[in-house]
Amino acid sequence: MIGWLRGELLHRGAEGELLVGVGGVGYRVLVPSPLLATVGDVGETVELYIHTHVREDAIVLYGFATMNERRCFEALIGAHGVGPSLALAVLSSMHPDSLVRAVMDGDLDLLCSVPGIGRKTAARLVLDLKAKLDLPDDYSAAQQSGSPAGERQEVRGALQELGYGPDEIRLALGALPESGSVEELLRSALRELATAGSRR
């Protein structure tokens, strides 16, 4: 069972696949799209935390930048109705911390922003992942105003008041930093929305 690889990046494919050379062997590793873009240049040394997925017809390696990303991936594939491809899509769409927040907050809209996840799957994910991700039992206390979760809810409400739609709000919340005041987070959300608008 391969759990970690360190070797030379031999090739970076457009479809989310890396080829990593280790001891004269080239390993094909599927990675989330953010890692594909930041892993480095061909010829450089890369380090990846690996999940080895064994199927009847193949052994597939999935690679991640951190152990936390790998842990989230393994929790996702342990959830009902989620296979490796969908789990990889989730981690390509959001940071593990954003996933945890979505699960804790029951944010079905954010989970539904991932291609392939509908509301039924999102609702089931919230239930399954709360148990699998070892989330704190006292999270409900963190929902109070002044907590990161409470502040994010205030930002969501402010964006709704400003007339932004659900898709725009999901995009902005997914890009927020881990902490900050409501005012700081709202400014960050508005900057992200302005940047996204300029890219269109």
PyMOL commands that set and color helices and strands:
alter all, ss='L'
color gray80, all
select helices_A, chain A and resi 33-38+67-77+84-93+96-105+108-112+119-132+137-143+148-161+166-174+182-199
alter helices_A, ss='H'
color red, helices_A
select strands_A, chain A and resi 4-12+17-22+25-30+45-54+59-64
alter strands_A, ss='S'
color yellow, strands_A
deselect
rebuild
show_as cartoon
